[in-house]
Amino acid sequence: MTDPRAQTVGDLGERALLARIFAALSGSSRALVGPGDDAAVLAAPDGRVVVSTDTLVHGPDFRLAWSNGLDLGWKAAAVNLADIAAMGARPTALVVALALPDETQAAFVDDLARGLRAACDALAPGCAVEGGDLTASDTLTIAITVLGVLDGADPVLRSGARAGDTVAVAGTLGAAARGLALLFDRFRSADGTPIPVDEAALTAAERNDLRAQLRPAPPIAQGPAAAGGGATAMMDVSDGLLLDARRMAEASEVRIDLDPALDEHALRGGEDHALLACFPPGIALPAGFRPIGRVLARAADAPDRDGFVTVGGAPVTGRGGWDPHRDWDAVRG
């Protein structure tokens, strides 16, 4: 008899694979109509729905040599939940589309589903996977749409920062970048192909950095807390603090000056999915936020692409963030 955990998705086919996924997600639905029908039916208490989407592709976004199914499911959920929190909203549902090579182990998909559920339970209680789609592909791809509600509050946009505001962050900065550097420096073969991680060879600090990269834990609850605490602008730090702060400064037409004590991993790394927010001067920051800079007026004659972000008053050189079209090394592994 074939070991059920040795079966591939090609062996099972769509119907049997869906049954396994539903079993892993069983009991987590909060929808009016949950998984199993043509579409889910969700409640929208104040008539508004916050929605975002993100895609993780084997190669530019993860390497299977480094990520197991549980880690990948967790990360796929976490990065999407952070986008909803960054609007000051509460995540309520995920819809997940999987494109799977036929040789993918069905047990890997079981674990991926469990990772999705575990991240929702830990980071955004009450949020669950409420549907999705399966298809075949040569490249493992996870596409997630996440929905949330504002619970009567106004959304917090990138464009609301004003001169005099305090720039603050909730969550970690730099740990995921250190974890990624660790993977590229220590767990690749001579030709650059990723090789499995030997955690026994890592220090406790290195294991923490690796966990931040493979299984990030963004501060989801701090998003609505920031909105309630008067945040004027907010966003998820996914592509690097310098790059994301520039996006906020451009949208708000201001200059953001960051603390010079921040190191290069904190400034240029990404994927911690911390929440970057601005608060009016003189108000107490909500629990979990710490100041890392200030908002200044931007000189009217500053060049269009310069002068949006400084560090300790000094101009920033380089792009300072992740661009998959420029930065992917074209290796999957």
SEFISE-559844 format. One line per 5 residues: number of its first residue (from 0); their letters; for each residue x, y, z of C-alpha. Coordinates in steps of 0.25 Angstrom, whole numbers, plus 2048, in hexadecimal, padded with zeros to 3 digits. Example, Ala and Ser with C-alpha at 12.3 -4.5 7.8 and 13.67 -1.06 7.14 Angstrom:
BEGIN
0 = as = 831 7EE 81F  837 7FC 81D
//
This chain:
BEGIN
0 = mtdpr = 800 800 800  805 80E 7FC  809 817 808  7FF 822 808  80A 82C 80B
5 = aqtvg = 812 827 7FF  808 82A 7F5  809 836 7EB  7FF 840 7E7  800 839 7D9
10 = dlger = 7FC 82C 7E0  7F0 832 7E7  7EA 83B 7DD  7E2 848 7E1  7D6 842 7E8
15 = allar = 7DE 839 7F2  7E8 844 7F4  7DD 84E 7F8  7D8 844 801  7E5 843 808
20 = ifaal = 7E6 853 809  7D8 854 80E  7DC 84A 819  7E8 852 81D  7DF 85F 81E
25 = sgssr = 7D3 858 824  7CC 860 82F  7D3 86D 82C  7C9 874 823  7C2 880 828
30 = alvgp = 7BA 883 81C  7AB 883 81A  7AE 879 80E  7BC 873 80F  7C4 86A 806
35 = gddaa = 7BE 860 7FD  7B4 869 7F5  7B7 871 7E9  7BA 87D 7F1  7BA 881 800
40 = vlaap = 7B0 88A 807  7B7 894 811  7B1 89E 81A  7B4 8AD 818  7AF 8B3 825
45 = dgrvv = 7B1 8C2 821  7AF 8C0 812  7BE 8C1 80F  7C8 8B6 80B  7D7 8B9 80B
50 = vstdt = 7DE 8B0 801  7EC 8AD 7FD  7F3 8A2 7F5  801 89C 7F5  808 891 7ED
55 = lvhgp = 814 888 7F1  81C 882 7E6  826 877 7E7  833 87E 7E4  832 88D 7E6
60 = dfrla = 829 88B 7F3  82E 87E 7FA  837 872 7F7  831 864 7FB  83F 860 7FF
65 = wsngl = 83D 86A 80B  82E 86A 80D  826 85E 811  817 85E 80F  813 863 81D
70 = dlgwk = 81D 86F 81C  818 872 80E  809 872 812  80C 87A 81E  814 885 816
75 = aaavn = 80A 885 80B  7FF 889 815  807 892 81D  80C 89B 812  7FE 89D 80E
80 = ladia = 7F8 89F 81C  802 8AB 81D  7FD 8B2 812  7EF 8B3 818  7F4 8B7 825
85 = amgar = 7FC 8C2 81F  7EF 8C8 81B  7EA 8C8 829  7E1 8BD 826  7DE 8AF 82C
90 = ptalv = 7E0 8A3 823  7D4 89A 821  7D7 890 816  7E1 88B 80C  7DE 885 7FE
95 = valal = 7EA 87C 7F9  7EE 878 7EB  7F8 86D 7EA  800 86A 7DD  807 85D 7DF
100 = pdetq = 810 854 7D7  80B 846 7D6  817 840 7DE  814 848 7EA  812 83F 7F6
105 = aafvd = 804 83F 7FB  809 840 809  810 84D 806  803 853 802  7FD 84D 80F
110 = dlarg = 807 855 817  806 861 80F  7F7 861 812  7FA 85F 821  804 86B 820
115 = lraac = 7FA 874 81B  7F0 870 826  7FB 871 831  7FF 87F 82C  7F0 884 82C
120 = dalap = 7EE 87E 83A  7FA 884 840  7FB 892 839  7EC 895 836  7E3 88D 83E
125 = gcave = 7D5 88C 837  7DB 88C 829  7DB 880 821  7DD 87A 813  7CF 87B 80C
130 = ggdlt = 7D2 875 7FE  7DB 875 7F3  7E0 86E 7E6  7E9 863 7E2  7F0 862 7D5
135 = asdtl = 7FD 85B 7CF  80A 863 7CC  818 860 7CA  81B 86A 7D4  815 86A 7E2
140 = tiait = 80D 876 7E4  805 87B 7F0  7FB 887 7ED  7F3 88C 7F9  7E8 896 7FA
145 = vlgvl = 7E5 89B 808  7D9 8A3 80D  7D7 8AB 819  7CD 8B5 820  7CF 8C2 826
150 = dgadp = 7C5 8C1 832  7C0 8CF 830  7CE 8D6 82F  7D4 8DD 823  7DF 8D6 81B
155 = vlrsg = 7ED 8DB 81E  7F4 8DF 811  802 8E1 80D  7FF 8EF 809  7FB 8F5 816
160 = aragd = 809 8F9 81C  80B 907 820  817 90F 824  819 90E 833  814 900 834
165 = tvava = 81C 8F5 83B  820 8E9 833  81F 8DC 83A  81F 8CD 838  819 8C1 83E
170 = gtlga = 820 8B4 83C  82E 8B0 839  837 8B7 82E  843 8B0 828  842 8A1 82E
175 = aargl = 83C 89C 821  847 8A2 819  851 89C 822  84A 88F 820  84A 890 811
180 = allfd = 859 894 811  85C 887 819  855 87E 80F  85C 884 804  86A 884 80B
185 = rfrsa = 869 877 811  85F 86E 80B  863 86E 7FC  86C 864 7F4  877 869 7EC
190 = dgtpi = 86E 86C 7E0  864 874 7E8  85A 869 7E9  853 86A 7F7  856 85E 800
195 = pvdea = 84E 85A 80D  850 862 819  858 85B 825  852 862 831  85B 85B 83A
200 = altaa = 866 863 834  85F 870 838  860 878 844  853 87C 84C  854 88A 846
205 = erndl = 856 884 838  84A 87B 83A  841 887 83E  845 88F 831  842 883 829
210 = raqlr = 835 881 82F  832 890 82C  835 88D 81E  82D 880 81C  822 882 826
215 = pappi = 820 891 828  817 896 833  812 8A4 830  80A 8AB 83B  7FC 8AA 835
220 = aqgpa = 7F5 8AF 841  7FD 8BC 841  7F7 8C0 834  7E9 8C3 839  7F0 8C8 846
225 = aaggg = 7F8 8D2 83E  7EB 8D7 837  7E4 8D9 845  7F0 8E0 84A  7F0 8EB 840
230 = atamm = 7F9 8E6 835  7FA 8EF 829  801 8E6 81F  805 8D7 820  80A 8CC 817
235 = dvsdg = 810 8BE 818  81F 8BE 817  821 8B2 80C  82C 8B7 803  835 8BF 80C
240 = lllda = 833 8CA 815  83A 8D4 80C  832 8D1 800  825 8D0 808  827 8DD 80F
245 = rrmae = 82A 8E3 802  81D 8DE 7FD  816 8E4 809  81D 8F1 808  81A 8F3 7F9
250 = asevr = 80B 8F0 7FB  80B 8FA 806  814 904 7FF  81D 905 80B  82B 901 810
255 = idldp = 82D 8F6 81A  83A 8F7 822  83E 8EA 828  846 8E7 834  855 8E5 831
260 = aldeh = 857 8DA 83B  84F 8D1 832  859 8C7 82B  859 8C3 81D  851 8B6 81F
265 = alrgg = 846 8BE 825  847 8C9 81B  848 8C1 80E  843 8B3 812  834 8AF 810
270 = edhal = 82B 8A4 814  829 8A7 823  81C 8AD 81F  81D 8B7 82A  812 8C2 82A
275 = lacfp = 818 8D0 827  80F 8DB 82C  80E 8EA 82F  808 8F0 83B  805 8FF 83E
280 = pgial = 80F 906 847  80D 905 856  804 8F9 856  808 8EC 85D  80B 8E1 854
285 = pagfr = 802 8D5 854  808 8C8 85B  812 8C1 853  817 8CD 84B  824 8D4 84C
290 = pigrv = 829 8E1 846  833 8E0 83B  833 8ED 834  82B 8FA 831  823 900 826
295 = laraa = 828 90D 820  823 917 815  82A 914 808  831 91F 800  828 924 7F5
300 = dapdr = 834 924 7EC  839 916 7EF  83B 90D 7E3  82F 904 7E0  836 8F6 7E4
305 = dgfvt = 83F 8FC 7EF  83D 902 7FD  832 8F9 801  83A 8F1 80B  846 8F5 813
310 = vggap = 84D 8EE 81E  852 8F7 829  850 902 820  859 8FC 815  855 8F8 807
315 = vtgrg = 853 8E9 804  85B 8E3 7F9  856 8D7 7F1  848 8D1 7F0  848 8CB 7FE
320 = gwdph = 83D 8C0 7FB  839 8B4 7F4  835 8B4 7E5  832 8A5 7E0  834 8AA 7D2
325 = rdwda = 842 8AF 7D5  846 8A7 7E1  842 898 7DF  84E 88F 7DC  846 886 7D3
330 = vrg = 848 87A 7DC  83D 871 7E1  843 866 7E9
//
